Amino acid sequence: MEHDASDAGEARYELVISVDARRSGQYSDADKPRMRERIYRVLETAFAQAGVGRDAVHMEDRGDGVLVSVPGRIAVTRLLGLWMVEVHENLREENRSLLVPLGLRVAMHVGPVRHDSRGISGRAVDLTCRLADSSVARQLLDREQANLVLAVSDSLYVDVVSAGGKFIEPARFSRARLALKEGEVSAWFHLPGRPAPGIGPSAPEEPGPTASGPAGGAGTSPAAAAPERVRSDRDDEGDEDGGGDASARYTAQGDLSVHQHNVYQQPVHIGRTTGAGPRKD
């Protein structure tokens, strides 16, 4: 996506999408190029299937993921709805032949974005990257045995998701409070093809390694692991089983995806099992 030179440095409201691979640091040097090829194949094929021209979007390589910005002339609902459906299906297809499935954390937010010759910047970019790298997003992938999680900012949920639309089901999103480096924010999390995920307290854990930018790039991603406090809407409502503390806060740091004895079975809604039988992605 090209910009007029006269617009350089001016902020434009755009949809920002951050895509990170699950546990990218565990891939060997020989496997990483293939992992990156799969990510781009999943995303670019989904853009084509959703009718979004490749030249209409800005894409930056992040080493273990991709940073995308989409101009306002393309409907946000198309990316939240049809594009995410296609990403999910393409990822399922890629994973059919893999012993270790590729997992993706996708985050979206709309805000002012500045373009220059090296890429994009702004608080909207920082927030989107932090949502994709949040411990809630990391935890949901493993705890729910999923391969794709979507995180959206509170403003995007209120302005777009809550109204619903084609392939957009607001009831399948769950809200959490995250205390990021910049301050406490709300975010909404969704596992494509599944009921609203349960989001509960997490135990403190040491921060994991930060995600690196592209080779030769300018340092780490804005999504570097920062301390977070996490709480869900259920904390505001109190514990329905009694004894809940509505003022509780939970501290979480880094990758909280290692849970040996906390396996949920489908379908799950706000941390409660509502049916029997194992879930398939």
Buried (B, 14 or more C-beta within 10 A) or exposed (E): BEBEEEEEEEBBEBBBBBBBBBBBEEBEEEEBEEBBEBBEBBBBBBBEBBEBEEEEBBBBBBBBBBBBBBBEEBBBBBBBBBBBBBBBBBBBEBBEEEEEBBBBBBBBBBBBBBBEEEBBBBBBBBBBBBBBBBBBBBBBBBBBBBBBBBBBBBBBBBEBBEEEBEBBBBEBBBBBBBBBEEEEBBBBBBBBBBBBBBBBBBEEBEBBEBBBBBEEBEEBBBBBBBBBBBBBBBBEEEEEEEEBEEEEEBBBBBBBBEEEEEEBBBBBBBBEEEEEEEBEB
